[in-house]
């Protein structure tokens, strides 16, 4: 259940100053000044009234401790969920709104968890108390204790339905003890909801932390609008699962741990949730005590235990905006270490050795003669990207979506998972069996997103679709096949300018969302089909090549070349040319590739020929029949050529 924020504002507006009287009653403000709508703050001790109603945003604000609350905040502070609080507000304002039935299970075929019994949780209270978290906060978060003394974290959806249950020992878990630090309830499913999301006011900034203890620490400090990610810093499926809910927030603050995983989570969340609304907090390296001692800090709980509640609140108040992307302070520029850059690989070893990776934040141009294998190379890169845990967006209007899926199926199936057939004339062909296709589809669900046939070719529509997939599903490889199919909304005379603008847009897109973008662009038709592709053979504006970080070209080895043992390419099927590589300052690097017609794969050795992609969990003992064609380095064999 996602409540329209406009309705919430409408309810507050309808109540007007009555908001103040309702809050005063709920907070039991004995000294409430009904004329000036103010009182002493109930959230800290004071003698002079500084808790004053603001009629512009229908909230009470303390000018001493900076606490700001509306009716929903007050109700949730007393243990109501967000949905219960909104229902109370709407009832008071006389606004009819159907929430449907609360606590209704909406996930089909989902194994919902059972509730652990409510008890005094002595082990949990003792352990969390040592970490600075009170029983009141544990009760507020509905943290319980199981029969073994473990802490129980209940994850509720926005309809207040218990949807996931997670456990952790009520004691410190040593790194190499072999004991799990957390686990989910056995025999129940694990939808990646955010912990405490049903007690969050969507009209206020959301604080997103890395773990339940950090969430509890922020709430202990006084920041109630806090959630935690469900399954660790490296698992970002919660963004997709809770996308519509997250989209309701104007401001989101990310506070992850002070380690590599936490930093990676923070960066990825900023790109996907939107730089314009996302702030972040970096945990200080240490807290300096009055006696000068410096105590190291790692996470929010450390900040609470060592620095105290106000220290945590001060850090939240000082959350940093994402810097303006158009400028950088020279003094902050670090020398580029390519070895530390992330990206995607193609799965072709000699090419990956040359390029390292198709780096995130860059645009690569891929061109090739007709029938040279552009689709195969791209599909192998897509499969490798997904194998490494990153979804992909594919615009492929040159091939209908069903044919794109068929081609991809063949690539990921390989020879081991294909069946030989014969047509009416006896000619052989190969298919992927139906059961195998279904297994593939199950594995690649929410991993490969293909732009629909019926959708517009307008380049703005395509980029909007790609952006949605990057932000919602975490796509890291964006493939546009091809340039000529994109509608640039221009006359023929303006095409070069429009193409230049598109290339600049794609470069900005790659940098903004930290993804690898590949644009396929055809060579000029007038070029000799047997000649190597050079930089300016690509049809269209010269800026297509000039502006891209890398440019790659493919061509088939001709029959004449294959029959000539003196030709340096006679052992190969396709010649791949790295026409330009700005990352390493290279150009015109050439690699010979073999091509398997059955699996439609490029390969340079047996491992690539019989590559087993992640969907295929079978164990194979036997080897496929394989002819070792003896890969050679053309420059070594023919140094004078």
Buried (B, 14 or more C-beta within 10 A) or exposed (E): BEBEBEBBEBBBEBBEEBBBBBBBEBBEBEEBBEEEBBBBBBBEEBEEBBBBBBEEEBBBBBEBBEBBBBBBBBBBBEEBBBBBBBBBBBEBBEBEBEBEEEEEEEEEEEEBBEEBEEEEBEBBBEBBEEBBBBBEBBBBBBBBBBEEBBBBBBBBBBBBBBBBBBBBBBBEEEEEEEEEBBEBBEEBBBBBBBBBBBBBBBBBBBBBBBBBBBBBBBBBBBBBBBBBBBBEBEEBBBBBBBBEBBBEBEBBBBBBBBBEEBBBBBBBBBBBBBBEBBBBBBBBEEBEEEEEEEEEBEBBBBBBBBBBBEBBBEBBEEBEEBEEEEEEEEEEEEEEEEEEBBBBBBBBBBBBEBBBBBBBBBBBBBBBBEEBBBBBBBBBBBBBBBBBEBBBBBBBBBBEBEEBBBBBBBBBBBBBBBEEEEEEEEEEEBBBEEEBBEBBEEBBEEBBBBBEEEEEEEBEBBBEBBBBBBBBBBBBBBBBBBBEBBBBEBEEEEEBEBBBBBBEBBBEBBBBBBBBBBBBBBBEEEBEEBEBBBBEBBBBBEBBBEBBBBBBBBBBBBEEBBEEEEBBBBBBBBBBBBBBBEBEEBBEBBBBBBBBEBBBBBBBBEEBBBBBBBBBEEEEEEEEEEEEBEBEEBEEEEEEE
